[in-house]
Structure formats: structure tokens, C-alpha cells
Amino acid sequence: MARAALTPRSRGHAPLAAFRGAAIVMAMLLAAFAATIAVTLLWQQQRWIGEHEHRRDQVQAQALAMAGVQWARQVLNDNVRANAVVHLGQPWALRLPPTPIENGSVSGFMIDAQSKLNVNNLAASGNAASAMQIALRRLFQQIGVPLTLVAAIGDWVDADDRVGGPGGAEDAYYRSQDPPALAANAPIRRITELQSVRGVEPVMLGRMRPYLDALDGPIAINVNTAPPEVLMAVAGGLDAEGAAILVAARDEAPFTSIADFRARLPRQNLIVDESLIDVRSHWFIVTIEARQGDTLARARALLKRSSTSANAWPEIVWQTIE
């Protein structure tokens, strides 16, 4: 009887124990699930905060970079007067070193766009185009670029459909390419546009970029700011030693006129087309870098200073922000 009485009780305990075990497992699973949800929500929150902070820093860095362009306009307005001699000893040519600001820094510099050869001169009428062709040939010979690119670039920026010489190319050539295209037959805005020109490979473009620019209309080269390679391009027969002498001379005393430049040439028999040179500048390129947190923004702009009004702020011809 005792054994019979105990049997039902022992059987009744098994479902209860199994239920309690399942409840414990379920509680553990729910706890793990809750912990996973908490971690996921925390990660999403931190990610959102991180993205928000990054976006905030990005916006602030871009705003600082754009403010730097306005600063450059003021520097030019305050320090470079209309039709005054422009040289590298003036305040505009000083680099702004990385200057600490709250949560970041800002730096910048300007270069004289007229220190380079303006390829759009090739689209001009009269002597300006032929003088630029000669200067470009001298430059390309120095830097190891095929002379045929002079004709190809000229055909790209001029308005006519006549091939300018060996290596030149107009619509007939570009239509035969894969994919077919057309010559621009218009002045360019950026030197990088030359990568579409016949024969201009990346290596060639890299060699040309330090010495070329793209400005509106026939623009003369400022001999007070031009690098030695450009001086050798505008003065036929000038060698590297002579260019170094000129650079050292202008560091001591900038050229005050074209006549002054001619008078200080190492040799008086050098060939200089005076329509190609000047001692003044109206076009400048500004580059500003602003850092906020881990975000870096870079602004570039082409500024054109008025040649008639001393009170007009330099015009922004184009600008980029990245």
C-alpha cells in the first residue's frame, strides 16, 4: 500500500520539474534577448550620434573653408590695388599656416594665376595666339611633352574647324573615336579638361599642370611671379641659369615695368614678345583647407580683381568645395 501510495506522487513531480526547467531556460532567453536589444539600441544610438557629429563637423568645416575664400577676397582688396605692380613680396603671397580654432584648424594660400601660361590665349585673334604657340613649344620642349600637343590644344579651344597643324584634331578625328565625341571649340575653364584632347595622356597632363592655366581672354604672364620654366618659355634663348638670375634679381627688387624686365635680362639679345608679359595681375587662385574634428574640407576659387576700380571686391569666377 505504501508503495502504491507513493507512485502517483512521484509521477506528479516530473511535469512540474520540466516546467520549472523550461521556465528558467525561457527566462534566460528573454534576458539574453533583452540584453541584445539594449546593446543594439545603444550601438544604433552611438552610430547616430557619430554620424550626427561627423555631419556637423563636415558642415562646419565647409563653412570655414568658404569663409576662407571671403578672407582671400578681402586680402586682395586691401593689398593689391588696381593696375599696381604685383609681386611675391606682397601680403597676398604669404601662406596662412594651420591656425588652431575650436575643434580644428584652418589654413590657406593664394597663387597668381597669371604666373602660368594661359592656354585660352590660343583661341585669341592676332598676335596673342601665335605668341602663345611659341611659348608653349618652348615650355613643352623643357618638360618633355610632345610639341604636337600645341596644335591639338589650340584646335580644342579655338572656334574654327580647321586643323591647326601636325597633331591637331577637329570634329572629324573625335567623331572617329570610341566613344565618338566632338571638339570643344571653346575656351576651357579647368586645365583638367585637356584630358579630352587628342594625345593628352595623364602623364603629360601631370607635367603640364604646374605651368598652365585657363583664364578668360588673352592674358599676359606676370614676370614677377612666373616660375623659371615659364620665364624660359616667354624669353627665347633664356636658359636655366639665366632664369635663376632673373628670379634672384626680382626677389631683391621686383620688376616695375616691362622695360625694367628687359633691362635686367642676362643677355640683351634674348627674344621677348612684350605682348606676352606684364608686371601686373588680376587673376588669383585661392586654396583653403579647414579641419573640424576628423573632417577636412577644401575650397578652391578663381578670383578676378578689377582692373579699373580700386574699391570693387574681387569677383569669384568659379569655386569648388570638397
SEMARDO-342794 format. One record per residue (C-alpha): residue number from 1; residue in three letters; x, y, z. Coordinates in steps of 0.2 Angstrom, whole numbers, always signed. Layout:
<recs>
+-------+-------+-------+-------+-------+
! sekol ! nulum !    px !    py !    pz !
+-------+-------+-------+-------+-------+
!   NUM !   Ala !     X !     Y !     Z !
...
+-------+-------+-------+-------+-------+
</recs>
This chain:
<recs>
+-------+-------+-------+-------+-------+
! sekol ! nulum !    px !    py !    pz !
+-------+-------+-------+-------+-------+
!     1 !   Met !    +0 !    +0 !    +0 !
!     2 !   Ala !   +14 !   +12 !    +4 !
!     3 !   Arg !   +22 !    +9 !   -12 !
!     4 !   Ala !    +6 !   +11 !   -21 !
!     5 !   Ala !    +3 !   +27 !   -12 !
!     6 !   Leu !   +19 !   +34 !   -17 !
!     7 !   Thr !   +19 !   +30 !   -35 !
!     8 !   Pro !    +6 !   +44 !   -40 !
!     9 !   Arg !   +16 !   +57 !   -31 !
!    10 !   Ser !   +32 !   +53 !   -39 !
!    11 !   Arg !   +24 !   +54 !   -56 !
!    12 !   Gly !   +17 !   +70 !   -52 !
!    13 !   His !   +33 !   +79 !   -49 !
!    14 !   Ala !   +41 !   +76 !   -66 !
!    15 !   Pro !   +30 !   +88 !   -76 !
!    16 !   Leu !   +32 !  +101 !   -63 !
!    17 !   Ala !   +51 !  +100 !   -64 !
!    18 !   Ala !   +51 !  +100 !   -83 !
!    19 !   Phe !   +40 !  +116 !   -82 !
!    20 !   Arg !   +52 !  +124 !   -70 !
!    21 !   Gly !   +67 !  +120 !   -81 !
!    22 !   Ala !   +58 !  +127 !   -96 !
!    23 !   Ala !   +54 !  +142 !   -87 !
!    24 !   Ile !   +72 !  +145 !   -82 !
!    25 !   Val !   +78 !  +142 !  -100 !
!    26 !   Met !   +64 !  +154 !  -106 !
!    27 !   Ala !   +69 !  +167 !   -93 !
!    28 !   Met !   +87 !  +166 !   -98 !
!    29 !   Leu !   +82 !  +168 !  -117 !
!    30 !   Leu !   +72 !  +183 !  -113 !
!    31 !   Ala !   +86 !  +190 !  -103 !
!    32 !   Ala !   +98 !  +187 !  -117 !
!    33 !   Phe !   +86 !  +194 !  -130 !
!    34 !   Ala !   +83 !  +210 !  -119 !
!    35 !   Ala !  +102 !  +212 !  -117 !
!    36 !   Thr !  +104 !  +210 !  -136 !
!    37 !   Ile !   +90 !  +223 !  -139 !
!    38 !   Ala !   +99 !  +235 !  -127 !
!    39 !   Val !  +116 !  +233 !  -135 !
!    40 !   Thr !  +108 !  +235 !  -152 !
!    41 !   Leu !   +99 !  +251 !  -147 !
!    42 !   Leu !  +115 !  +258 !  -139 !
!    43 !   Trp !  +125 !  +254 !  -154 !
!    44 !   Gln !  +112 !  +262 !  -165 !
!    45 !   Gln !  +112 !  +277 !  -154 !
!    46 !   Gln !  +131 !  +279 !  -154 !
!    47 !   Arg !  +131 !  +277 !  -173 !
!    48 !   Trp !  +118 !  +290 !  -175 !
!    49 !   Ile !  +127 !  +302 !  -163 !
!    50 !   Gly !  +143 !  +298 !  -173 !
!    51 !   Glu !  +135 !  +302 !  -189 !
!    52 !   His !  +127 !  +317 !  -182 !
!    53 !   Glu !  +144 !  +324 !  -176 !
!    54 !   His !  +153 !  +319 !  -192 !
!    55 !   Arg !  +139 !  +328 !  -202 !
!    56 !   Arg !  +140 !  +343 !  -190 !
!    57 !   Asp !  +159 !  +344 !  -192 !
!    58 !   Gln !  +158 !  +342 !  -211 !
!    59 !   Val !  +146 !  +357 !  -212 !
!    60 !   Gln !  +156 !  +367 !  -200 !
!    61 !   Ala !  +172 !  +363 !  -210 !
!    62 !   Gln !  +164 !  +368 !  -227 !
!    63 !   Ala !  +158 !  +384 !  -219 !
!    64 !   Leu !  +175 !  +388 !  -213 !
!    65 !   Ala !  +183 !  +384 !  -230 !
!    66 !   Met !  +170 !  +396 !  -239 !
!    67 !   Ala !  +174 !  +409 !  -226 !
!    68 !   Gly !  +192 !  +407 !  -230 !
!    69 !   Val !  +188 !  +412 !  -248 !
!    70 !   Gln !  +180 !  +428 !  -242 !
!    71 !   Trp !  +195 !  +431 !  -232 !
!    72 !   Ala !  +206 !  +430 !  -248 !
!    73 !   Arg !  +195 !  +442 !  -257 !
!    74 !   Gln !  +197 !  +454 !  -243 !
!    75 !   Val !  +216 !  +452 !  -243 !
!    76 !   Leu !  +217 !  +455 !  -262 !
!    77 !   Asn !  +205 !  +470 !  -260 !
!    78 !   Asp !  +216 !  +478 !  -246 !
!    79 !   Asn !  +233 !  +474 !  -253 !
!    80 !   Val !  +233 !  +474 !  -272 !
!    81 !   Arg !  +227 !  +490 !  -280 !
!    82 !   Ala !  +220 !  +492 !  -297 !
!    83 !   Asn !  +234 !  +492 !  -311 !
!    84 !   Ala !  +248 !  +491 !  -297 !
!    85 !   Val !  +263 !  +480 !  -299 !
!    86 !   Val !  +260 !  +463 !  -292 !
!    87 !   His !  +275 !  +453 !  -284 !
!    88 !   Leu !  +278 !  +439 !  -272 !
!    89 !   Gly !  +284 !  +451 !  -258 !
!    90 !   Gln !  +266 !  +457 !  -255 !
!    91 !   Pro !  +254 !  +451 !  -241 !
!    92 !   Trp !  +243 !  +441 !  -253 !
!    93 !   Ala !  +258 !  +429 !  -257 !
!    94 !   Leu !  +260 !  +424 !  -239 !
!    95 !   Arg !  +254 !  +407 !  -234 !
!    96 !   Leu !  +242 !  +406 !  -219 !
!    97 !   Pro !  +249 !  +392 !  -208 !
!    98 !   Pro !  +237 !  +379 !  -200 !
!    99 !   Thr !  +229 !  +391 !  -187 !
!   100 !   Pro !  +220 !  +382 !  -172 !
!   101 !   Ile !  +202 !  +386 !  -169 !
!   102 !   Glu !  +189 !  +377 !  -158 !
!   103 !   Asn !  +189 !  +358 !  -163 !
!   104 !   Gly !  +200 !  +361 !  -178 !
!   105 !   Ser !  +211 !  +372 !  -189 !
!   106 !   Val !  +211 !  +382 !  -205 !
!   107 !   Ser !  +225 !  +386 !  -217 !
!   108 !   Gly !  +226 !  +393 !  -235 !
!   109 !   Phe !  +236 !  +401 !  -248 !
!   110 !   Met !  +235 !  +411 !  -265 !
!   111 !   Ile !  +244 !  +409 !  -281 !
!   112 !   Asp !  +245 !  +421 !  -295 !
!   113 !   Ala !  +235 !  +413 !  -310 !
!   114 !   Gln !  +245 !  +424 !  -321 !
!   115 !   Ser !  +261 !  +416 !  -316 !
!   116 !   Lys !  +257 !  +402 !  -329 !
!   117 !   Leu !  +253 !  +401 !  -347 !
!   118 !   Asn !  +235 !  +404 !  -352 !
!   119 !   Val !  +230 !  +390 !  -364 !
!   120 !   Asn !  +215 !  +400 !  -369 !
!   121 !   Asn !  +226 !  +413 !  -377 !
!   122 !   Leu !  +227 !  +400 !  -392 !
!   123 !   Ala !  +209 !  +405 !  -396 !
!   124 !   Ala !  +213 !  +423 !  -397 !
!   125 !   Ser !  +215 !  +433 !  -413 !
!   126 !   Gly !  +231 !  +441 !  -420 !
!   127 !   Asn !  +247 !  +440 !  -411 !
!   128 !   Ala !  +241 !  +433 !  -394 !
!   129 !   Ala !  +238 !  +416 !  -401 !
!   130 !   Ser !  +255 !  +415 !  -411 !
!   131 !   Ala !  +265 !  +421 !  -396 !
!   132 !   Met !  +257 !  +408 !  -385 !
!   133 !   Gln !  +260 !  +394 !  -398 !
!   134 !   Ile !  +279 !  +399 !  -397 !
!   135 !   Ala !  +279 !  +400 !  -378 !
!   136 !   Leu !  +270 !  +383 !  -377 !
!   137 !   Arg !  +283 !  +375 !  -388 !
!   138 !   Arg !  +297 !  +381 !  -378 !
!   139 !   Leu !  +289 !  +375 !  -362 !
!   140 !   Phe !  +284 !  +358 !  -369 !
!   141 !   Gln !  +302 !  +356 !  -375 !
!   142 !   Gln !  +308 !  +359 !  -357 !
!   143 !   Ile !  +296 !  +347 !  -348 !
!   144 !   Gly !  +296 !  +333 !  -361 !
!   145 !   Val !  +279 !  +335 !  -369 !
!   146 !   Pro !  +276 !  +332 !  -387 !
!   147 !   Leu !  +276 !  +348 !  -397 !
!   148 !   Thr !  +261 !  +341 !  -407 !
!   149 !   Leu !  +250 !  +345 !  -392 !
!   150 !   Val !  +251 !  +363 !  -395 !
!   151 !   Ala !  +241 !  +361 !  -411 !
!   152 !   Ala !  +229 !  +349 !  -403 !
!   153 !   Ile !  +226 !  +360 !  -388 !
!   154 !   Gly !  +224 !  +375 !  -400 !
!   155 !   Asp !  +211 !  +366 !  -410 !
!   156 !   Trp !  +201 !  +361 !  -394 !
!   157 !   Val !  +200 !  +379 !  -388 !
!   158 !   Asp !  +198 !  +389 !  -404 !
!   159 !   Ala !  +181 !  +392 !  -413 !
!   160 !   Asp !  +185 !  +386 !  -430 !
!   161 !   Asp !  +185 !  +368 !  -438 !
!   162 !   Arg !  +202 !  +370 !  -446 !
!   163 !   Val !  +216 !  +358 !  -440 !
!   164 !   Gly !  +230 !  +369 !  -434 !
!   165 !   Gly !  +245 !  +358 !  -439 !
!   166 !   Pro !  +253 !  +341 !  -436 !
!   167 !   Gly !  +245 !  +333 !  -421 !
!   168 !   Gly !  +230 !  +344 !  -422 !
!   169 !   Ala !  +212 !  +337 !  -421 !
!   170 !   Glu !  +194 !  +344 !  -425 !
!   171 !   Asp !  +177 !  +335 !  -426 !
!   172 !   Ala !  +182 !  +323 !  -439 !
!   173 !   Tyr !  +195 !  +315 !  -428 !
!   174 !   Tyr !  +185 !  +315 !  -412 !
!   175 !   Arg !  +169 !  +308 !  -421 !
!   176 !   Ser !  +180 !  +293 !  -426 !
!   177 !   Gln !  +185 !  +288 !  -408 !
!   178 !   Asp !  +176 !  +276 !  -397 !
!   179 !   Pro !  +165 !  +283 !  -390 !
!   180 !   Pro !  +163 !  +297 !  -403 !
!   181 !   Ala !  +164 !  +315 !  -397 !
!   182 !   Leu !  +167 !  +332 !  -404 !
!   183 !   Ala !  +180 !  +346 !  -401 !
!   184 !   Ala !  +175 !  +359 !  -388 !
!   185 !   Asn !  +179 !  +373 !  -400 !
!   186 !   Ala !  +178 !  +384 !  -385 !
!   187 !   Pro !  +189 !  +391 !  -371 !
!   188 !   Ile !  +191 !  +379 !  -356 !
!   189 !   Arg !  +188 !  +383 !  -338 !
!   190 !   Arg !  +199 !  +370 !  -330 !
!   191 !   Ile !  +216 !  +363 !  -335 !
!   192 !   Thr !  +209 !  +345 !  -332 !
!   193 !   Glu !  +198 !  +347 !  -347 !
!   194 !   Leu !  +213 !  +345 !  -358 !
!   195 !   Gln !  +212 !  +326 !  -354 !
!   196 !   Ser !  +199 !  +325 !  -368 !
!   197 !   Val !  +212 !  +332 !  -380 !
!   198 !   Arg !  +220 !  +321 !  -393 !
!   199 !   Gly !  +237 !  +315 !  -387 !
!   200 !   Val !  +235 !  +322 !  -369 !
!   201 !   Glu !  +238 !  +307 !  -358 !
!   202 !   Pro !  +238 !  +308 !  -339 !
!   203 !   Val !  +257 !  +308 !  -338 !
!   204 !   Met !  +258 !  +323 !  -350 !
!   205 !   Leu !  +244 !  +332 !  -341 !
!   206 !   Gly !  +253 !  +330 !  -324 !
!   207 !   Arg !  +269 !  +338 !  -332 !
!   208 !   Met !  +259 !  +352 !  -339 !
!   209 !   Arg !  +248 !  +357 !  -325 !
!   210 !   Pro !  +261 !  +367 !  -314 !
!   211 !   Tyr !  +264 !  +379 !  -329 !
!   212 !   Leu !  +247 !  +381 !  -337 !
!   213 !   Asp !  +231 !  +389 !  -333 !
!   214 !   Ala !  +214 !  +393 !  -340 !
!   215 !   Leu !  +208 !  +411 !  -340 !
!   216 !   Asp !  +196 !  +421 !  -350 !
!   217 !   Gly !  +203 !  +431 !  -364 !
!   218 !   Pro !  +221 !  +435 !  -369 !
!   219 !   Ile !  +230 !  +436 !  -353 !
!   220 !   Ala !  +249 !  +441 !  -351 !
!   221 !   Ile !  +261 !  +432 !  -339 !
!   222 !   Asn !  +267 !  +441 !  -324 !
!   223 !   Val !  +286 !  +440 !  -324 !
!   224 !   Asn !  +286 !  +445 !  -306 !
!   225 !   Thr !  +278 !  +429 !  -301 !
!   226 !   Ala !  +281 !  +416 !  -315 !
!   227 !   Pro !  +292 !  +401 !  -311 !
!   228 !   Pro !  +309 !  +399 !  -320 !
!   229 !   Glu !  +301 !  +387 !  -333 !
!   230 !   Val !  +288 !  +400 !  -338 !
!   231 !   Leu !  +301 !  +413 !  -339 !
!   232 !   Met !  +311 !  +402 !  -351 !
!   233 !   Ala !  +296 !  +400 !  -361 !
!   234 !   Val !  +292 !  +418 !  -364 !
!   235 !   Ala !  +310 !  +423 !  -367 !
!   236 !   Gly !  +318 !  +414 !  -381 !
!   237 !   Gly !  +336 !  +409 !  -378 !
!   238 !   Leu !  +334 !  +411 !  -359 !
!   239 !   Asp !  +342 !  +395 !  -351 !
!   240 !   Ala !  +340 !  +389 !  -333 !
!   241 !   Glu !  +355 !  +398 !  -326 !
!   242 !   Gly !  +348 !  +415 !  -334 !
!   243 !   Ala !  +331 !  +411 !  -327 !
!   244 !   Ala !  +339 !  +408 !  -309 !
!   245 !   Ile !  +347 !  +425 !  -311 !
!   246 !   Leu !  +331 !  +434 !  -315 !
!   247 !   Val !  +322 !  +426 !  -300 !
!   248 !   Ala !  +336 !  +431 !  -288 !
!   249 !   Ala !  +335 !  +449 !  -295 !
!   250 !   Arg !  +316 !  +451 !  -293 !
!   251 !   Asp !  +317 !  +444 !  -276 !
!   252 !   Glu !  +329 !  +459 !  -272 !
!   253 !   Ala !  +318 !  +471 !  -281 !
!   254 !   Pro !  +303 !  +467 !  -291 !
!   255 !   Phe !  +302 !  +472 !  -309 !
!   256 !   Thr !  +292 !  +488 !  -310 !
!   257 !   Ser !  +289 !  +488 !  -329 !
!   258 !   Ile !  +292 !  +478 !  -345 !
!   259 !   Ala !  +306 !  +489 !  -349 !
!   260 !   Asp !  +314 !  +486 !  -332 !
!   261 !   Phe !  +312 !  +467 !  -335 !
!   262 !   Arg !  +321 !  +469 !  -352 !
!   263 !   Ala !  +335 !  +479 !  -344 !
!   264 !   Arg !  +339 !  +466 !  -332 !
!   265 !   Leu !  +339 !  +451 !  -344 !
!   266 !   Pro !  +356 !  +441 !  -343 !
!   267 !   Arg !  +358 !  +445 !  -362 !
!   268 !   Gln !  +350 !  +458 !  -372 !
!   269 !   Asn !  +349 !  +448 !  -387 !
!   270 !   Leu !  +335 !  +436 !  -380 !
!   271 !   Ile !  +319 !  +436 !  -389 !
!   272 !   Val !  +304 !  +443 !  -379 !
!   273 !   Asp !  +287 !  +446 !  -386 !
!   274 !   Glu !  +281 !  +461 !  -375 !
!   275 !   Ser !  +263 !  +457 !  -379 !
!   276 !   Leu !  +265 !  +441 !  -369 !
!   277 !   Ile !  +272 !  +448 !  -352 !
!   278 !   Asp !  +266 !  +461 !  -339 !
!   279 !   Val !  +271 !  +466 !  -321 !
!   280 !   Arg !  +253 !  +466 !  -315 !
!   281 !   Ser !  +240 !  +453 !  -311 !
!   282 !   His !  +221 !  +452 !  -310 !
!   283 !   Trp !  +218 !  +433 !  -308 !
!   284 !   Phe !  +222 !  +423 !  -292 !
!   285 !   Ile !  +218 !  +406 !  -286 !
!   286 !   Val !  +215 !  +403 !  -268 !
!   287 !   Thr !  +215 !  +387 !  -259 !
!   288 !   Ile !  +208 !  +385 !  -241 !
!   289 !   Glu !  +209 !  +369 !  -230 !
!   290 !   Ala !  +198 !  +369 !  -214 !
!   291 !   Arg !  +198 !  +354 !  -202 !
!   292 !   Gln !  +184 !  +351 !  -189 !
!   293 !   Gly !  +187 !  +335 !  -179 !
!   294 !   Asp !  +191 !  +322 !  -191 !
!   295 !   Thr !  +183 !  +330 !  -206 !
!   296 !   Leu !  +194 !  +340 !  -219 !
!   297 !   Ala !  +186 !  +352 !  -231 !
!   298 !   Arg !  +195 !  +360 !  -246 !
!   299 !   Ala !  +189 !  +375 !  -255 !
!   300 !   Arg !  +196 !  +382 !  -271 !
!   301 !   Ala !  +191 !  +398 !  -281 !
!   302 !   Leu !  +197 !  +408 !  -295 !
!   303 !   Leu !  +196 !  +427 !  -291 !
!   304 !   Lys !  +197 !  +441 !  -303 !
!   305 !   Arg !  +202 !  +458 !  -297 !
!   306 !   Ser !  +195 !  +473 !  -305 !
!   307 !   Ser !  +207 !  +482 !  -317 !
!   308 !   Thr !  +198 !  +499 !  -316 !
!   309 !   Ser !  +190 !  +501 !  -298 !
!   310 !   Ala !  +201 !  +501 !  -283 !
!   311 !   Asn !  +185 !  +499 !  -272 !
!   312 !   Ala !  +177 !  +484 !  -280 !
!   313 !   Trp !  +180 !  +467 !  -272 !
!   314 !   Pro !  +187 !  +453 !  -282 !
!   315 !   Glu !  +174 !  +443 !  -292 !
!   316 !   Ile !  +173 !  +424 !  -289 !
!   317 !   Val !  +174 !  +417 !  -306 !
!   318 !   Trp !  +172 !  +399 !  -300 !
!   319 !   Gln !  +173 !  +390 !  -284 !
!   320 !   Thr !  +173 !  +372 !  -278 !
!   321 !   Ile !  +171 !  +364 !  -261 !
!   322 !   Glu !  +175 !  +346 !  -256 !
+-------+-------+-------+-------+-------+
</recs>
